[in-house]
Amino acid sequence: MDFLDQLQAALGSAYAIERELGGGGMARVFLAEERRLRRKVVVKVLAPDLAAEISASRFEREIEFAARLQHPQIVPLLVVGDAGGLPFYTMPFIDGETLATRLAKGSLTYREAIDVLRDVAKALAFAHARGVVHRDIKPANILLASGSAVVTDFGIGKALTVSHRTGQSTAARATLTQMGVAIGTPAYMSPEQAAGDIDVDHRADIYAFGCVAFEMLMGTPPFTASSFSALFAAHLTQKPAAVTEKRPDVPPSLAVLVARCLEKEPDARPLRAAQLLEALDRASAELSAPRPAATVGASPSARRVTIAVLPFKDLAGDSANEHLGIGLADATITDLASVKAILVRPTSAILPYRHRTGDALQAARELAVDAVVDGSFQRAGDRLRITIQLVATNDGTPLWGTKVTTSLDDIFVVQDEVSRRIVEALSLELTRSDLQPAARTAVVQGDAYEAYLRGRLLMMTETLEETNGAIEWYRKALEVDPSFARAYAGIADAYARIAFNWVPDADWYARAEEMCNRALALDPDLAEGRYLRGRLRWTPAAGFDHAGAMREFTAALAAQPSLHAAHRWLGTLLFHISMLDESQERFERCMAIDPRERSAPMHFATLMYLRGQFADSLAMAEESGRGVSSSWDRYTVALSQIQLGLLDSAEETAAEASRRFPGEVLFYPVSALIAAKRGDRTHALQNVDLTVRNQKAFGHYHHAQYDVACVYAQLGDNDLAVQWLTDAATNGFPCGVLFARDPLLAPIHGDARFAALLASTKAECDRYASLYRELRSSVG
């Protein structure tokens, strides 16, 4: 009796085997009809060698658990059984083709790839939320049918892994490894699987998802080799190529997503499959927008082109001229930032490339821009010979180039001309407002300009020592040229930084205000000056003047639409006053200008918290805090954990953050909230007392006040809850939309005083919303 007859006999009359579909080392696959329901099913029978090494009963229990997954993008498991000593399971027959078969026919369009990946991400998100990890995501397990993708074999990998018999022989374990059963298919396995860790979690699926996405875009998996051991080593040690190397026009969000999924360390990958969907939605939006990279140099249009200006290279390699390389790029960025049709990466984004060894196109693709400005210079005394080239990222086509000899005294005139020529080369039209900044540029003496550039370079760090060094260089610039408005603005920025970060109780805010006023007296439309004035209006010292700060930020953005810091500060201001959709718009613009910027995603997580999307807030705050985290992202993580009922985790977060950021007031009310939620009144009030004693004059103490209001609401002290909430609202945080929906304040929602406060904050925020609508047209 052959195997087909043996299988039919074991299955009995319930199924009619029609033909063998194929299979691999793990199982043989058959098409059958389930007679009772007259439906086509797939029967997968484990290979005899594998079946001999597992516990059939444990395998069956695991399959029954996985069979509970019911989702449109998951092929369900129907029946598990034993066919003559060989475990089998059945699932519906999907009339389509595998992604592996589809990829063998040729590459997918970006739209097709995003649609398939979105369906796979939905399946992963659903399964992971229910504790099921696939362990073997690969094109052969993704089926395409009826215009969508479905994932098959969920739970099989774990079932095989946990059901292997104890005391398994070395030969048997080797068989499992070679088949790719215990650790996944080698071409798509995560580094932790390659290292032999059988207790992998959902992040292994996210890595495999990245491998599949890479293959869909590049035609091959991230790593290929002639042996399993070589593949294992590649997953463990080698860095995959960037998808932009072969597909430079790939949507930036998709390129970034693939790279993040393929990180070696699990913690560096997206935390949840739901984040894959968010990134794919951004990629889809980028794909739907005009694609300027394909048409750089074509007819004029209203589209926005992304551009990066790399630090200019000193051909002499003299480190003493580093400030000139950064400064020349920074000045060009400032000029281009005034053109509404351009999104120019800020200086902070290009700073890592000041010592670059790779070519400009590599940097451009890493920065995900349509075109790149690559410059170099030679210095002889105060004379500069500058070479500039504008290159299209998609194919390396030079769009424009020039060589010019000038002096530092004349550099502004040269930069104005360079900016105009770049805009012309990109086939963009300058509007009248775009032309005005160049026309207003005042002549600045070369020595003053060079001193200013040295200060700018020092201000690109966040240390007190270098901030003070920058102030000295700005002062030297003003000694040479007292009419240099940007030098006054630089000192104002430094003073404001000192006030916020290090010395809150002195008069640094007042000094910053004085310097800012001097800058704007010399140049009333200076974008940096208006932005700084907005920051100074929105401080505790100024009483959080929301309306005044809003006017200044929008004025700054009208002059420089790519001033990403102004977008970020305006977005932060807006969510304080209940304007959540408008806040999101600002953060999205900020992240479009600089996708690598950390502060906007960090505050975006806060925005999600205010919307009551606590799981999303937690994931985004944890992601934004990777690498170098701040007290604010730790604070958002802790609050989100409290809202999700993860009190032990919140306690760990607060304790760790308190060690890293000693004296930070925010973690006292967080600890008070945790105690209040646990019914520990004594410890809750002790931490409220610490909150009061550690109040500082800088920062946003209104958040601490709000948290204390929540503490008292949880403790049943309505009078104090309303009092603290009123204090928070009048101290810069009238966010009525949060007050009304926050579960922590639910105990006082029926209090008449709460209703009156809610009404007053709504009226206040409605006035701000009306003002913003008036100003909005100038922002873009």
N, C-alpha and C positions, 0 to 999 in steps of 0.2 A: 504494500500500500504506500503510495507516494505521500508527500507532506500535505498536499492539497486535500487528498481524500481523508488523511488522518485528521486534519483540521475540521473538515466538514462533519466527520463522524463525532468529533468532540463537541462541536457546536450544536449538533442535533438539528431538529426541525425549525428552530427559532430563526436561523439565518440560512440563506442560500448563497454560497460563495460563487461569484461570477468570474473573477479573474484576479491575478496578482498585479498590483500596481507598482511594485518595486520595494525599495527600502534600503537600509544600510546595515552596518554592523550591529546596530542596536535591535532592530526588529524587521520583520517582514510585514509588508502592508498589502491588504487585500480589499477589493471592492465586493460588497455583499448586499443582499436585500434582506431587510428585517421583515419577515413575512407578515407578522401580525399587523404592523402599521403600514406595510407596503412602501417603505422608504429606503433609499440608498444610504448605506453606512460604510464607514471605513473600519476595518478590523486590523489592529496592530498586534502582532504576536511577538513576544520577546524571543530573541535568539537563544537557542538551547544552552550555549556556554554561559550566557548572562543569567538565564533563568536559574541555572544550577547554583548560582552564588547569592541569590536573594531569598528572603523570607516572603513566601507568597502572601501570607496573612498580613504582614506589615505593608507590603506593597499595595494590597487591596485597600487597607485602611487609608493610606495616603491618597490613593486615587479617589476614594469616596469623598475625602476632604476637598480635593481640587475640583471635584465634580459640582461643588456648590457654586462655583463661579458662573454667573449668568450675565453676559454682557454682549451687546451686538458685535463687538470687535474680538470676541473670544470664541473659538470653536469649543463647544461644551463637550465634556466627557459624559458618555451615556451609561455604559455598562462595563464592569470589570469582572473577569472570571478566569477560569483555568481550562485550557484546552489540552487534555492529555498530558498534564504536567507542565505545560507552558502557559504562563500568565498572558492574558490578552486584555485589551480594552477596546471599546468602540466609540466612535464619534460620528456626527453627521458627515455625509459626503458633500464636499464643496465643489461645485462644478465651475472650476476656474483653473488658474495656473499658479504655481509658486512664484514668489518674487525672484528666486534664483533662476527659474526658467525665463522670466521676463528680462532679467538683466543680461542673460546670454544672447538675447536678440538685439541689444543695443542700449545706449544710455537713455535715461528718463529726462524729461524736461524738469526744470525747477518746480513748476507747479505740480507735476505728477509726483515728484519726490516728496514735496511738502505734504501733499494729500495722504500719501501712503504713511509717511512718518507720523502724521497727526493721528491716524487710526491706530497705529502701533502704540503710540504714547497713551492714547485713551485706554487701551487694553492694559498696559502696564500700570497706569494710575489706579484703575479699578482693582486689579489683582493685588498690588502692593498694599493698598488700603485695607485689604482683608488678609494680610499676612502671607500671601502666596508669591514666591519668587520663581521666575521661569527657569533660569540657569542656562538656557540654551537658545537665546534669541539669535536667529540667523535667517538669511533669505529663504532657506528651504522650509522654515516653519512659519512663514508669512504667506498667506494665500490671497490672491487677487480675484475677486468675483463681484459681479453686479456693481461695479464702480466703487468698491471699497476694499479695504484690506482687513483680514482677520488673522489672528494669531492662534496657532495650534500647539498642542502638547504642553499646555500649562500644567505645572505640577509634576510632570513625569520625571524631570531631572531630580527633584528632591525625593520622590518616591523611590527611585532607584538607589539614591545615595544612602538614605536612612534605612532601607530595607536589606542592605547587604548583610550577609551572615557574619556573626562574630568569629574571630579566628580565621578570617579570610586569608587565603594563601597569597604569597607574594606574586605568583603567576596570575592569580585572579585579579588582584589589584592592578597589575600591569595591563591586563585585558581591558578593565574598566577605563583606564587612562587612555589607552590607545583608541578605544571606541569613542572617546569623547563623551562618555555617559556621566561619569561622576563629576567632571569639571567643565563640561560644555564642549562645544566644537572648537578645536584649537584656533582657527582663524578669527574667532569672535569672542574668545575667552578674556576675562578680565585678568589683570596681573595677579590679583589675590587667588583666583582660580588656578592660574599657571603655577603659583607657588605651592599648590596643593591644599589650600584651605577649603575644607568641605563645608564650613559654617559661614558661607558667604551670605550677604544680605542683598536687598534690592538694588544696591549700587552696582552690583555685577551686571544686572540687566541694563542699567543705564550705560555702562561701558560698551556692552554688546550692541545696544541701540546706536551708539556712536560709530561702532565698526560698520554696522549695516548702512547708516547714513553716509559714511565715508565711501563705501563701495558704490552706493547709488550715484554719488557725485563724481567719483574718480574712476570707476570701472573695475577696481580691484579692492580687496580688503586693505586695511592699513598696513598689514605685514604679510608677506608671503615667504615661504621657505620650503625646502625639500624634506624637512623632517619635523616631527613634533617638538623635539628638543630645541631646534632652532627657532620655531615659532614661540615656544615658551619664553626663550631668552629675549626675543624681540618685544613681546608684550611687557616683560619685566623691566627692560633697560632702554629700549630705543624710543626716540620721539617720532611720532608719525609726521608725515609731510603735511603742510597746510593745504587745505583744499583749494585755496586761492592760487596755488602754484599752477594748477592745471585749469582751473575754472575761475579766473580773476573776477568775473562778473557775478559770482555767486552772491545772493543777498547777504549782507554783512552779518545779520543776526544768525543766519544758518551756519555760516563759516565759524562764528564764535561758538555756537552751540556744539558743533562737531568737535572742536578743539577741547572744549570743557568736558564733554562726555568721555573723551579719551585720556583724561588725566590719569597718571599712574596711581596717585593717592585717592582712595575712595572719597575722603572728605573734600577733595577739591572739585569733585563732579557736582552737577546739580543735585540738590538734596532729594527732590521728589520728582516723579514722572510728570506731575502737574506743571512743574516749571518747564519741562520740555514743550508742553503745549503753549505756554506763554511765549517762549522763544520762537516757536513755529508760527504763531500768530503775528509776531513782529516781522518775521521773514516774509510771510505772506503779504503783509502791508507794504513792505519794501518792494516786493515783486510787483505789486499792483501800481505803485507809484512810477512816474516816468523814470527810465533808466538812463541817466545822463552819461554813464561811462561809455555806452555804446554810441553816443552821439556827440561826445566832446569834440568841438570844432565844427559842428553842424550849424543849422540855422538857429537864430535867436529864439528863445522861448522864455516862459516864465518859470521854468523848473529851477530847483535848487541843486547846485553842484557841490559835492563835498571835495574839499581840498586840504592838503597838509603842506606846510612850509617847514622843511627840515632845517635844523641848525646849519648855518653856513660853515663850510670847512675851511680852516686856515691851511693853505697849501704848504706853509712853512712848518706846520705842526707845533707852533709855539703856544704852550699852555697859558702864557700871559695874555693871549688874545682871545681866550675862551669867551669872555663877556661880549666880544664883538660878534662872534659866530651866533650866539644866542640872541644878542640884541638886534642884529640885522633881521633875523627870522621873526623875532617878536614884533618889531616895528612893521614888517610886512603883514604879519597876521592882524595887527591892529587896524591897518588900512583896509585889508580885505574884509574884516569883520563888519565894516560899515555897508557892505554891498548885500542887499536883501536876497539876491539870487544865489548867494554862496553860503554854505555852512563850512566854516574854516575851523580846523582843529585848534584848540587853544595851545598856548605855549607850554602849559603843564603836560600836555599829551605828547609833545615832540621832544621834551627835555631828555627822555631816556636815550635819544638817538644822537646826542652830542658827541659821543665817542664811538659811533657806529663803524663797523667794518664792512657790513653788507652794502649792496647797492640801493639806490633810491627806490627802485620798484619794489624790492623786498619790503622796505619800510612802508611804502604806500599801501601794499596789500595787507600788511599787518594792521595798519591804521584804518583799513577799509574805506579808502577814499577814491574818488574818480580821477583825480589828477594830483601831481606832487610838484612842488617847487624845490629844485635842488640847486643850491648856490655854493660858491666858494669865493675866497678872497685872498689877496696878497697885500700886505701892509708895508709901506715904507714911510716912516714918520707919521705924518697926519694924512698921507695919501693912501687911497685904497683902490686896488684894481679888482672889480667884482665881476664874476661870471655867474649868470643865472640861466637856468633852463626849466621850462615847464613841460612835463611829460604826462601823457595819458597812461593811466594804470593798466587798462585792459590789454594793450598791445605794445606798450613802451614807445609809442609814437611821440617824437618831439613836437610840441605844439607851438613853442616860441622859445627864443633864447636871445641873450644879448650879453655884451661885455661893455663895461663902462669904467672909466677912471674918474674918481671924484675925491673929495676930501670930506672929513666928518662935518665941516661947516655946511656943506651942500647936500648932505646925505638925505635930508627930508625931501628935497626936490626930486632927487633920484628915485626915492621910494614911492613917491606919488606917481611918477611916470611908470615905474615898474608895475604898480598895482593896476593902473589903467590898461597897460599892455596885457597883463594876465587876464583881465576881464574880457578884453577884446579877443584874445586867443581862445577863450572858452566860449566864444560866441554868445555872450550875455550882454544885455543892454543896461547901461548905467542910467539910473533915473536921476532927476534933479537933486533929490536928497542924497543920493550916493555921491554925487560930485561935490557937495558942499564941504565935507570934512577935509578933502585935499586942498580946497581953496582957502580954508581957514588956517592951514598949517603955518605957524610962525617960524621964522628963521631962528635956529638955535645954534649957539657957538659950539664948535666941535669939542672943545675940552669939557664943556658942560654936558654935552650929550654922552660922551664916553663915561664920565663919572656917573651919570644917570643909569647907563647900561650896567655898570658894575653893581649899583644898588639893586637894580631889577633882578640880576642874577642871584644875589644873596636872598632876596625876598621869595625866591622859589623854594625855600626850605621853611621849616616850622620851628626853628630854635630861637631862643631869646638872644643868644650871642650874635647870630647872623642877622637877625632883625635889627639889632643895634648897629651892626656894621653897615647895613643898608642905609640907615638914617644918616650916618656920617658921610657916605658917598652922595646922598641926595643933597645934603648941606653943602658939600663941595661944589656940586653942580649949580646950586643957587648963588654961591659966592662968585662964580664965573658969570652966571646969567640970572639975575634976580627975577626976570620975567618968564622963567621956564615953568609953565603951569603944571606939567606932568611931574616935575620934581616935588612940587608942593603936594600933589596928589599922592605921590609915593610916600612922603613923610606921614600924611594923614592915614594911609593904609597901615603903616608900621605902628603908629600910635594906637589905632583901633585894635590892632592885633595884640599889642601889649595889654590893653585894657581888658580884652575879652579872655585872653589865655593866662595871663600871669599876675597882673597887678590891678585888681578890680576896684580897689578902694581909694586910689589916688585920682589925679585929675587928667588921666590920659584921654578919656573921651572928650573932655573940653579942649584939650590940645589938638586932638584929631579934628574936631569941628573947626577950630581956627585955621588949620592948614588947608582943610577942604574948602573953606570959604575963600581963602586966598587963591587957590587954584581956579575956582569958578569965577572969581572976579577978573582973572586974566583971560579965561576962556569959558564963558557961560555955558557952552554946549559940550564941554569935555565929557565924554561918556564915562570915563573912569571916575571923574569928579561927581557926576550925578549918582552913579552907582554907590560910591562911598557915602555920599550924603544920605542915601536911602538906608544904608546899614546903620548909620549913626542916628537916624530918626527912629530906628526900630531896635532900641536898646532900653534897658531898665532906666538908665539915666534920662532918656527922653520920654519916658512914660509909654513906650510902645505906640508911637504915632503911626497907626496902620495906614491912614489915608495919606499922610505926608510921605511915608516910605514908599507907598504904592506909586505915587506921582513920580518920585525920583527914579525908581527902578524902571518904570515904563519909559521915562525920558531917556535913560541910558540905553535901553533897548531900541528905541527909535533911532538913536545915533549909531549904535553898533548892534545889529540884530544877532550877531554871533557871540555876544558877550555872555558866555555860558554861566558865569557866576551870578549874573543878574537874574537870569532865568531861574536858577536854583533858589536864590534868596526870595524872589517873588513867589515861587511855588511854595516855599516854606511859610511865608507870610499868609498866603491865601488859605492854607488848610487850618491855620489858627483861627480864621474868621469864617469857618463853615463853608468855604468855597472849594469843595473837594474836586469837582470836575475841572475847574479852572486851574487848580493846583496841579492836577495830573498832566494837563496840557503843557504847563511850564516845565515839569520834570522830564516829560517825553522830549521836549525840544532840547533841553540841556543834555540829555543822553544821546540825542541824535548828533549834536555838535561834538560831544566827546563820549563815545561809548565806554571808555575805560574809567571815566570819572566815578569816584566812589561815593561822594556825598549825596548825589541825586538819588541813586538806588537806595541808600540808607534812609533818606527822608521819604522815599516812595513807600518803604515798608511801614513807616509811621502813618502815611496816608491810608494804607490798607487797614491798619489798626483802627483808625478813626471811622472807617466804613464798616467796622465789625467783621472784617474778613481776617480773623485771628490766625488761622492756619497759614494763609498766604503771607500775612505779616511776619509770622515766625520764620517761614522759609526764606523770605526776602532779606530779613534782618540777619539771619545766620549766613546767608550767601554774601551779603555786602560786607560782613565782618571778617571774611576770610583774608588771610594774610595779616594785614595790620588793622585790627579792629579798634573801635572807639568806645567811649563810655555810652554814647547814644545808641549804637546798635545793640550793645549788651542790655541796655535799659529796655529797648523795644522787644528784644527776645524775652526778657523776664516777664514783662507785662503780658505778652502774648501767651506765654506758658501759664500764667495765672488764669487768664480767661479760658484757656483750654482745659483747666483743671489739673495741670501738671505741676503741682505745688512743690514736689521734691526737686524736680528739674529747675523750677524757678528759684528755689532756695540755693541750689548749686550755682546757678548763673549769677545770682546776686553776690554770693560769697566770693566767687572767683573775680567778679568785676570790682568788688570792694578792695581786694588785694592789689589789683592792677591799677586802680584809679582811687587811691586813698583820699578821703576827704570829699569825694564827689557826693553831693547831697542827694542825688536821685535814688540811690540804693537804700537809703533809710526808709523812705515811704514804701518802696517795693517790699522790704522786709516787714514793714508794718502791715501791708496788705496780705502777705502770706500768713502772718500770725492771725490777722482778723478772720481770714477765710477758714482757718483751723479752729477758731473760737478761742484763741489764746489772747485775751484782752490785755493781760499784763505786758507781754512782749510787744504787742501792737502799740500800746501807749508809750512804752519805752522808746520805740523807734520813731514815733511821732515827735517825742521830745528831742531826739537826736536830729530830726529833720529841722526843727526850729533853731536849735543851737548851731547847726552847720549851714544855715542860710547864708548865701553869698550875694554880693551886690552885682555880680556879673551872671551871665547865663539866663536861662529861662526858668526861674524859680516857680513860675505859675504852674508848671507841670507837677512839681512837688506838691504845691497847694491843692491841685486837682486830685492827686493820689490820696492825700490826707482826707479830703472830702469823701472819697470812696471808702477809706478805712472807717471813718465814723458812720457812714451809711451801713456798712457791714456790721458794725458793732451796735447799731440801733440808736445812735446818738444823733437824731435828726437835726437838732438845733446847730450842733457843731458842723454837721455835714453841710448844711445850707450855708453856714457862715464861711467855711473854707472854700466852698464852690463859688460863692460870690466874690471872695478875694481873688481866686484864680481868674474869674471872668473879667474883673476890673483891673487886673494886673497883666493884661495882654493876651488872654486866652478865652475869648467869648465864643467858644466853639459849641454852640447850642445843638448842632447836629449830633455831636458826640454825647452831650449831656442826656439827650432824649433817648438814645439807643444803648447806652452802656449798661450791661447787666449789673455791674458793680454798684451803680446808683439806683437800681430798681427799688430798693426799700424806701426811697424818698420821692419816687415819681408821683405819688399821690398827695404829696404835701403842697398846700396852696402857695407857700413861699417858693417852692421849686418851680411851680407853674408860672409865677410872676417873674422869676429870674429868666426862665426860658423865653418868655414873651419879650423881655427887654433885650436879651442877646439877639433874638431874631430881628428886632427892629434895628439894632445897631448894625448887624451884619447885612441887612437889606440895604442900608445906606452905603456900605462899602461895595456891595455888589453893583449898585447903581453907578457909583463912581468908576468902578473897574470897567463897566460897559462903555463908559465915555472914553476911557483911556485905551481900551483894548485895540482899537483900530490902528494905533501907532506902533503896536508891539509886533504884530505878525505871528 
